[in-house]
């Protein structure tokens, strides 16, 4: 029973266009935002004030969760990474030093 379930997960996971790439295309992300499936980066940044300068933002699959990875500098020049669930807009982790 467990082997059958694992097989189905692997087959669905590998054939699904959603999971085909670690980084979805910009066109796909835009479509998801327009459909309300994904929270826009603008909304994320309004909701979670970084307290510094955004350096880079990526959206990618992490452990089956579509995630925004935000890299930013605080006012003291410290580099941080913050991860946000792209579907809910909730923080996945607190800001941390990127050493």
PyMOL commands that set and color helices and strands:
alter all, ss='L'
color gray80, all
select helices_A, chain A and resi 2-15+26-35+41-47
alter helices_A, ss='H'
color red, helices_A
select strands_A, chain A and resi 52-62+65-74+79-85+96-97
alter strands_A, ss='S'
color yellow, strands_A
deselect
rebuild
show_as cartoon
